[in-house]
Amino acid sequence: MSIYEAPIKDGLRDIISGAIRDNGPQTDLAALFDGVIDCTSNVTDSVRATDPPLQPLACDKGCSHCCHQYDVGVTPFEILRIADHIRTAYTDDQIKALLIRLRAAEKRKSDHPIEDWGVAKFPCPLLEADKCSVYGIRPLVCRAMNSYSEERCRHNLEHPHDDSSVPMYGHQYEIAKFARGGIQRGLALSDLQNDILELVPALRIALTTPGATVRWLAGERLFDEAVSRLPPRARRAERPSNDRRDGAAKTEPVAAHNVT
């Protein structure tokens, strides 16, 4: 077990369950989400200061190779924050256009068997000109993704049947994964739906369900339709190589989008 796994999971569990216990359906999810991200970022910065990446990360603005996944796993907590941002920051026409993209993505995925999860590539409907339109509040699974090799990421997107791995800074991946686990624990303690959801249908539900946030905070299971359908074998987080200097495992971005 990593030295920061328990502190992250337990700390975020207590922050989330405490805020929801004290505020119930009136919980300010936006402020709570931002606090969780600040905590996670602070841990990442601290670890990077003492155990930095072996080399500069290749991730840069406009790089969206890892944003083409069959299933992007998110919690209800994260998806409701994204939906709230969209409702306030997007125009009505932009929301309508996004809903069209979401439904089109759902239709495309329905045409592919779940067994295709590792090779079927679907651009995230939140991408605009190869940039994430909700980057500041992107899900933790997206924050986990990183790479030392842009070339390898592009190759894997263009050749999905190639099983080659992507070298990454392991600490960033692990911290985000543990943070999502802490969120799930906090929601479970609050008796709220805490399943891992598939981003596309979950966001469509959050945007089209009146009073979604208040209803979910009151204990309603709004997202059963969007619970991730990936089989357990698809939830392997990483394939570590023998090179564990700095904890940077060589991992597959597709599998990393479906960690538990």
Residue pairs with C-beta under 8 A, 6 or more apart in sequence:
2 174
2 178
2 247
4 43
4 47
4 174
4 175
4 178
5 174
5 178
8 40
8 43
8 175
8 178
8 179
8 181
8 182
9 178
9 179
9 181
9 182
9 185
10 182
10 185
11 39
11 182
12 36
12 39
12 40
12 179
12 182
12 183
12 185
12 186
13 182
13 185
13 186
13 189
14 186
15 32
15 35
15 36
15 39
15 186
16 32
16 36
16 77
16 182
16 183
16 185
16 186
16 187
16 189
16 190
17 185
17 186
17 187
17 189
17 190
19 27
19 32
20 27
20 186
20 187
20 190
20 192
20 217
21 190
24 217
24 218
25 214
25 217
25 218
26 217
27 217
29 77
29 80
29 81
29 84
29 213
29 217
30 81
30 84
30 85
32 77
33 77
33 78
33 81
33 137
34 137
36 179
36 183
37 137
37 143
39 179
40 140
40 143
40 175
40 176
40 179
43 175
44 171
44 172
44 175
44 176
47 171
47 175
48 171
48 172
51 171
51 246
51 247
52 246
53 148
53 169
53 246
53 248
54 148
54 169
54 245
54 246
54 248
55 148
56 148
57 146
57 147
57 148
57 169
58 147
58 148
58 149
58 150
58 153
59 145
59 146
59 147
59 150
60 150
61 131
62 129
62 130
62 131
63 130
63 150
63 153
64 123
64 124
64 127
64 130
64 131
64 132
65 150
65 153
65 154
65 156
65 157
65 253
66 142
66 145
66 147
66 153
66 253
66 257
67 123
67 124
67 127
67 132
67 142
68 121
68 122
68 123
68 124
68 157
69 121
69 122
69 124
69 253
69 254
69 257
70 109
70 112
70 116
70 117
70 118
70 120
70 121
70 122
70 230
70 254
71 117
71 198
71 199
71 228
71 229
71 230
71 234
71 257
71 258
72 124
72 139
72 141
72 142
72 198
72 199
72 200
72 257
73 141
73 196
73 197
73 198
73 199
73 228
73 230
73 257
73 258
73 259
74 139
74 140
74 141
74 196
74 197
74 198
74 199
74 202
75 139
75 180
75 183
75 184
75 187
75 194
75 195
75 196
75 197
76 187
76 192
76 193
76 194
76 195
76 197
76 202
76 216
76 222
76 223
77 183
77 187
78 139
78 140
78 183
79 139
79 197
79 199
79 202
79 203
79 206
79 223
80 206
80 212
80 213
80 216
81 137
82 126
82 134
82 137
82 139
82 203
82 206
83 203
83 206
83 207
83 212
83 213
84 213
85 134
85 137
86 95
86 98
86 134
86 207
87 95
87 207
90 98
95 207
98 125
98 126
98 207
99 204
99 207
99 208
101 125
102 125
102 200
102 201
102 203
102 204
102 207
103 204
104 125
105 122
105 125
105 200
106 200
106 201
106 204
108 122
109 120
109 122
109 200
112 120
114 229
114 230
114 231
117 230
117 234
117 254
117 258
118 160
118 234
118 254
118 255
119 160
119 161
120 160
121 157
121 160
124 132
124 199
125 200
125 203
126 132
126 133
126 134
126 203
127 133
132 138
132 142
139 199
140 176
140 177
140 179
140 180
140 183
141 176
141 177
141 180
141 256
141 257
141 258
141 259
143 172
143 176
144 172
144 173
144 174
144 175
144 176
144 177
144 256
144 259
145 168
145 173
145 253
145 256
145 257
146 168
146 169
146 172
146 173
147 153
147 166
147 167
147 168
147 253
148 167
148 168
148 169
148 248
149 166
149 167
152 164
152 165
152 166
152 167
153 166
153 253
155 162
155 164
156 162
156 164
156 166
156 252
156 253
156 254
163 252
165 239
165 241
165 250
165 251
165 252
166 250
166 251
166 252
166 253
167 248
167 250
168 248
168 249
168 250
168 251
169 246
169 248
170 238
170 244
170 246
170 247
170 248
170 249
170 251
171 246
171 247
171 248
173 237
173 238
173 249
173 251
173 256
174 247
177 237
177 259
180 259
181 260
183 194
184 194
184 196
185 194
187 193
187 194
188 194
191 219
192 216
192 217
192 219
193 216
193 220
193 221
193 222
193 223
193 224
195 223
195 224
195 227
195 228
196 227
196 228
196 258
196 260
197 223
197 226
197 227
197 228
198 226
198 227
198 228
198 229
201 225
201 226
202 223
202 226
205 212
205 222
205 223
205 225
205 226
206 212
206 222
209 215
209 222
212 222
215 222
216 222
216 223
228 258
230 258
234 255
234 258
235 255
235 258
235 259
235 260
236 255
237 251
237 255
237 256
237 259
237 260
238 249
238 250
238 251
238 252
238 255
238 256
239 249
239 250
239 251
239 252
239 255
240 249
240 250
240 251
241 249
241 250
243 250
